[in-house]
Amino acid sequence: MKKARSKKTLYLHPFSYFSLMKLFRTAFFIIVLIIIACGVQAQNRNSVWVFGDSSGIDFGSGVAMPIVSAMDGRGSCASISDTNGDLLFYAATMPAYFGPAGVETFVFNQNYNVMQNGDSIVGRGWYQELVIIPSPANDSTFYLFSISVTQNFGMVYSIIDMRLNSGLGAVTQKNIQLQNFQQVDCINAVKHGNGRDWWVIFRENDYPNSNNEWCTYLITSNGIQNFSIQQIGEQNRTGGGHTSFSRDGNKMVFTNWADMVEVYDFDRCSGLLVNPITIEEDPGIPPFLITWGCEFSPDGSKLYVSTNSDTSYLFQYDLNSTNIPASKNTLFSISTIEYALGALKRGPDEKIYLSGWYNDGFNAPYPYADSVYNMYNMNLSVINQPDSLGSLCDFQPYSFNLGGKRT
């Protein structure tokens, strides 16, 4: 007969136990540092903004500082920095100055000069036509996606390689068509749940018809792939709109020029929108408030929306409320005879910046004459505590000076 195997109890020497716990704590600390570092690198990509009439902001020092750029346009703009927060390049639509209609996007290098082959890229001078994405394949190549809101160029992309021209970069491929239909002015991108790949999201402009279709591409190290169409949410019947993602990428808001405001949950692993909530409905007939900009607070609990019809309004919604539409709080209003509110954008400093343009009483006279400098177009407005409810959010109109440049 075999002897029954005796059970042995393993006792750790006190030194071994504490060494093991120390090892666990060290490993946990390293993991936390890695997570923080990844977050900082992602945030650093957004460290420099370029917009308006030669204006911009550098957040790299931790304090927002105005800078001077080579952009001069009222329309779409996109910029990207390296992981240290230093500007790599930016793109802007400038139809008032250059190019045939529909190919008026220019790519500028970090020295504020037009990049090699960086002219005549699709873009008509609307407002959310451009988005830049780092290629998951390497850290030197970037995609610039452009959409056509009122032209027939479709959706296109261009490729920028920063290894060329001694690090100043060059556009190596330009205006490669992905889709041949016109899009709503609201292209955007958000990182995949794996922390490496990207989703590009946009929608067809079927005006004067309406649809509730959202389109996505998945961007991986293998390139642009997995085009899909999803039907969800309210019917959209305008070509003008805006999208924004929450800081964690798990929520998306869509507004259009017929006053519709929708919030979706976004599944960053599947690329699907889910759980749509209609906060404001399209009333169907004018007059419209012309809902324009939209942005989430850093913790995702508040939503800010700007309008610019005869009177411009800045609204706050409490997304934690059991009745979100009823939580609407008017933070600011002004007659657009003077000033029209524009885009909202959350900064790396967790403040929200509000742009706008001066109105001379008849129209928005852009490009501005050399004599048109005033508090409206030389400053941005700022929501200093956007996670806070109502007046505690500390909205300060015209409080961020652009250093003599204009928005």
C-alpha positions in Angstrom: 0.0 0.0 0.0 1.0 3.5 -0.7 1.3 5.8 2.2 -1.1 8.7 2.3 0.7 11.8 1.3 0.9 14.2 4.3 -0.5 17.7 3.9 2.2 20.3 4.3 1.5 23.9 5.4 3.6 26.5 3.8 4.7 29.2 6.2 6.3 32.4 4.9 9.2 33.8 6.8 8.2 37.2 8.0 10.9 38.7 5.9 9.6 36.9 2.8 6.0 38.1 3.5 7.0 41.7 3.8 9.3 41.5 0.8 6.4 40.1 -1.2 4.0 42.8 -0.1 6.7 45.4 -0.9 7.0 43.9 -4.4 3.2 44.1 -4.9 3.2 47.7 -3.8 6.1 48.6 -6.1 4.4 46.8 -9.0 1.1 48.6 -8.3 2.9 51.9 -8.1 4.7 51.3 -11.5 1.4 50.4 -13.1 -0.2 53.6 -11.8 2.7 55.6 -13.1 2.4 54.0 -16.5 -1.3 54.7 -16.6 -0.7 58.4 -15.6 2.1 58.7 -18.2 -0.2 57.3 -20.9 -2.8 59.9 -19.9 -0.3 62.7 -19.9 1.0 61.7 -23.3 -2.5 61.6 -24.7 -3.2 65.0 -23.2 0.0 66.5 -24.5 -1.1 65.8 -28.0 -3.7 68.5 -27.4 -1.3 71.0 -25.9 -1.3 73.6 -28.7 -4.4 75.1 -30.4 -4.4 77.2 -33.5 -7.4 79.1 -34.8 -8.9 82.3 -36.0 -6.9 85.3 -37.2 -3.3 84.4 -36.4 -4.2 83.3 -32.9 -3.6 80.2 -30.7 -3.0 78.9 -27.2 -0.1 76.9 -25.8 -1.1 74.8 -22.7 2.3 73.1 -22.4 3.5 75.0 -19.3 0.3 74.1 -17.4 -0.9 77.7 -17.8 -2.7 78.7 -21.0 -0.6 81.2 -23.0 -1.6 83.0 -26.2 0.6 82.4 -29.3 0.8 83.7 -32.8 0.1 81.4 -35.7 -0.1 81.6 -39.5 -3.7 80.7 -39.7 -6.2 83.3 -40.9 -9.6 81.8 -41.4 -13.0 81.5 -39.8 -13.5 77.8 -40.4 -12.1 74.4 -39.5 -8.8 73.9 -37.8 -6.9 71.0 -36.2 -3.5 70.8 -34.6 -1.4 68.1 -33.0 1.6 68.1 -30.7 4.2 65.5 -29.9 4.1 63.6 -26.6 6.1 66.3 -24.9 3.5 68.9 -25.9 5.5 70.6 -28.6 3.6 71.5 -31.8 4.1 69.2 -34.7 1.8 70.7 -37.3 -1.7 72.0 -37.9 -4.3 72.2 -40.6 -6.8 75.0 -41.4 -9.4 76.0 -44.0 -8.8 79.4 -45.3 -11.2 80.0 -48.2 -11.1 83.8 -48.0 -7.5 83.8 -49.3 -6.5 80.7 -51.3 -7.5 77.9 -53.5 -10.5 76.9 -55.6 -13.7 76.2 -53.8 -13.7 72.9 -51.9 -9.9 72.4 -51.7 -9.0 75.2 -49.3 -7.3 73.3 -46.4 -3.6 74.0 -45.8 -1.2 72.1 -43.6 1.4 74.1 -41.7 4.6 72.9 -40.0 5.8 73.8 -36.6 7.6 76.8 -38.0 4.2 78.1 -39.2 5.0 77.7 -42.9 3.0 75.7 -45.4 4.2 72.1 -45.2 5.7 70.5 -48.4 2.7 69.4 -50.6 0.4 70.8 -47.8 -1.9 72.9 -50.0 -5.2 72.2 -51.9 -6.6 69.7 -49.4 -10.4 69.2 -49.2 -12.1 71.6 -46.9 -14.5 74.5 -47.6 -14.3 76.7 -44.6 -17.0 75.1 -42.5 -16.4 74.4 -38.8 -15.7 70.7 -38.0 -14.4 69.4 -41.3 -10.9 68.2 -40.1 -9.5 65.7 -37.7 -5.9 64.6 -37.2 -5.0 61.1 -35.9 -1.6 59.6 -35.1 -1.1 56.3 -37.0 -1.1 53.3 -34.6 1.6 51.8 -36.9 4.4 54.2 -35.9 4.9 57.5 -34.1 6.0 59.5 -37.2 2.9 59.2 -39.5 -0.4 60.9 -39.2 -3.8 60.9 -40.9 -5.7 64.1 -41.7 -9.3 63.3 -42.5 -11.4 65.9 -44.4 -15.1 66.0 -45.2 -17.2 67.8 -47.8 -20.2 69.5 -46.4 -21.4 71.4 -49.5 -19.1 70.1 -52.2 -18.9 66.7 -53.9 -15.4 65.6 -52.9 -16.8 63.1 -50.4 -14.7 62.0 -47.4 -11.0 62.0 -48.0 -7.8 61.5 -46.1 -4.2 62.7 -46.5 -1.0 61.3 -44.9 1.7 63.4 -43.2 5.2 61.9 -42.6 7.2 63.8 -40.0 10.4 62.0 -40.8 10.8 64.1 -44.0 12.3 67.6 -44.4 14.5 67.3 -41.3 11.5 66.7 -39.0 9.3 69.5 -40.5 7.2 66.8 -42.3 5.6 66.5 -45.7 2.2 65.5 -47.0 3.0 62.3 -48.9 -0.5 61.3 -50.1 -3.4 63.8 -50.5 -7.2 63.7 -50.9 -7.6 59.9 -51.1 -11.3 59.4 -51.3 -13.0 57.0 -48.9 -16.7 57.9 -49.5 -18.3 59.9 -52.3 -21.3 61.4 -50.4 -21.4 64.8 -48.6 -21.2 64.8 -44.8 -22.7 66.7 -41.9 -20.2 69.3 -40.5 -19.3 67.2 -37.4 -16.4 64.7 -38.0 -14.6 63.6 -34.9 -12.3 60.9 -33.5 -11.9 59.0 -30.3 -9.4 56.4 -29.0 -10.3 52.7 -29.1 -10.8 50.9 -25.8 -7.5 49.1 -26.4 -5.7 52.5 -26.0 -3.9 52.1 -29.3 -6.3 52.3 -32.2 -8.8 55.0 -33.2 -12.4 55.5 -34.3 -13.4 58.1 -36.8 -17.1 59.0 -36.6 -19.1 61.1 -39.1 -22.6 61.2 -40.7 -24.0 61.7 -44.2 -25.5 65.0 -45.2 -28.7 64.0 -46.9 -30.3 67.5 -46.9 -33.2 68.3 -47.5 -34.0 64.7 -46.5 -33.2 63.3 -43.1 -31.7 60.2 -41.6 -30.3 58.8 -38.4 -27.2 57.1 -39.7 -23.8 57.3 -38.1 -20.7 56.1 -39.9 -17.4 54.9 -38.5 -14.0 53.8 -39.6 -11.5 51.9 -37.4 -7.9 53.1 -37.7 -5.3 50.4 -36.7 -1.7 49.6 -37.5 -3.1 47.9 -40.6 -4.6 51.2 -41.9 -8.1 52.4 -42.4 -10.7 49.6 -42.2 -14.1 48.4 -41.0 -16.4 51.0 -42.5 -19.8 50.6 -40.8 -23.2 52.4 -40.7 -25.4 52.4 -37.6 -28.9 53.7 -37.5 -29.6 55.3 -34.1 -31.0 58.4 -32.5 -33.2 61.2 -34.0 -33.5 62.0 -37.6 -31.1 64.8 -38.6 -32.1 67.1 -41.4 -29.3 69.8 -41.5 -25.8 69.9 -42.8 -24.6 71.9 -39.9 -23.8 70.2 -36.6 -21.2 69.6 -34.0 -19.9 66.6 -32.0 -17.8 66.3 -28.9 -16.7 63.4 -26.7 -16.4 63.2 -23.0 -12.9 63.1 -21.6 -13.0 59.3 -21.0 -14.5 58.8 -24.5 -17.5 57.0 -23.2 -20.1 59.7 -24.2 -20.7 61.7 -27.3 -23.0 64.8 -27.8 -24.4 65.9 -31.1 -26.0 69.3 -31.8 -27.4 70.6 -35.1 -28.5 74.0 -36.4 -32.2 73.0 -36.0 -31.7 73.0 -32.2 -31.4 69.3 -31.6 -29.2 68.2 -28.7 -28.5 64.4 -28.3 -26.3 62.6 -25.9 -25.1 59.0 -26.6 -23.1 56.4 -24.7 -20.2 55.3 -26.9 -18.7 51.8 -26.7 -15.0 52.3 -27.4 -14.4 48.6 -28.0 -17.2 48.0 -30.6 -17.5 51.6 -32.0 -21.2 51.5 -31.4 -23.4 54.4 -30.1 -26.0 53.2 -27.6 -28.6 54.7 -25.2 -29.4 57.9 -27.1 -31.0 60.7 -25.0 -32.7 63.5 -26.8 -32.3 66.6 -24.6 -33.6 69.1 -27.1 -35.8 68.2 -30.2 -35.8 69.7 -33.6 -39.0 71.9 -33.5 -39.5 71.3 -37.2 -40.2 74.9 -38.2 -38.3 78.2 -37.7 -37.3 80.3 -35.8 -34.4 78.3 -34.5 -31.9 79.2 -31.8 -29.2 77.7 -34.1 -27.5 75.5 -31.6 -23.8 75.7 -32.3 -21.2 74.4 -29.9 -21.3 71.6 -27.3 -18.8 70.3 -24.7 -18.8 68.0 -21.7 -17.3 69.1 -18.4 -14.2 67.2 -17.4 -16.0 64.7 -15.1 -18.8 64.3 -17.7 -21.6 65.5 -15.4 -22.4 68.8 -17.1 -23.1 69.6 -20.7 -22.6 73.1 -22.2 -24.3 74.3 -25.4 -24.0 77.6 -27.3 -26.4 79.1 -29.8 -26.2 82.1 -32.1 -29.5 83.2 -33.6 -30.8 86.8 -33.0 -29.7 86.3 -29.4 -26.8 84.0 -28.4 -27.1 81.8 -25.4 -24.8 79.7 -23.3 -26.7 76.8 -21.6 -25.6 74.3 -19.0 -27.4 70.9 -18.5 -27.0 68.6 -15.5 -26.5 65.1 -16.9 -27.0 63.6 -13.5 -30.5 65.1 -13.2 -33.5 62.8 -13.5 -35.0 65.4 -15.9 -32.0 66.7 -18.0 -34.1 69.1 -20.2 -35.6 70.7 -17.1 -32.1 71.2 -15.7 -31.2 73.7 -18.4 -29.5 76.8 -16.9 -28.9 80.0 -18.9 -25.4 81.2 -18.0 -25.1 84.0 -20.5 -27.0 85.8 -23.3 -26.2 88.6 -25.7 -27.7 90.1 -28.8 -25.9 88.9 -31.9 -26.1 92.5 -33.2 -22.8 92.7 -31.2 -21.4 89.3 -30.8 -22.3 85.7 -31.8 -21.3 82.7 -29.7 -19.4 80.0 -31.5 -17.5 76.8 -30.5 -16.9 75.4 -27.1 -13.7 73.3 -26.4 -12.4 71.7 -23.2 -8.8 72.5 -22.6 -5.9 70.4 -21.1 -6.3 72.6 -18.0 -9.9 71.3 -17.6 -11.4 74.7 -18.3 -13.8 75.2 -21.2 -13.1 77.9 -23.8 -15.8 79.7 -25.8 -15.1 81.4 -29.1 -17.2 83.8 -30.9 -17.2 86.5 -33.5 -17.9 90.2 -33.7 -21.0 91.3 -35.6 -21.1 94.8 -37.0 -24.9 94.9 -36.8 -25.5 93.5 -40.3 -23.2 90.4 -40.6 -20.0 88.8 -39.3 -17.5 90.8 -41.4 -14.8 88.1 -41.8 -12.0 88.5 -42.7 -12.0 91.4 -40.4 -10.7 94.8 -41.6 -7.5 96.0 -40.0 -9.6 98.5 -38.0 -11.9 95.9 -36.4 -10.3 95.1 -33.0 -12.5 94.9 -30.0 -13.2 93.0 -26.8 -15.4 90.5 -28.7 -12.9 89.3 -31.2 -9.7 89.7 -29.2 -10.7 87.5 -26.3 -12.2 84.1 -25.5 -14.7 83.5 -22.8 -13.9 80.9 -20.2 -15.8 78.4 -17.9 -13.3 78.1 -15.1 -15.0 75.4 -13.0 -17.1 73.4 -15.5 -17.8 70.5 -13.2 -19.8 72.8 -10.9 -23.5 73.5 -11.1 -25.0 76.9 -12.2 -23.1 80.1 -11.4 -20.5 78.0 -9.5 -19.1 77.0 -12.8 -17.6 80.6 -12.9 -18.2 81.6 -16.5 -16.2 84.7 -17.3 -17.0 86.4 -20.7 -14.1 87.9 -22.7 -11.6 86.9 -20.0 -8.8 85.2 -22.0 -6.9 87.7 -24.1 -5.4 86.4 -27.3 -2.3 88.7 -27.1 -3.5 91.1 -29.7 -4.8 88.5 -32.2 -8.4 87.8 -33.1 -10.9 84.9 -32.9 
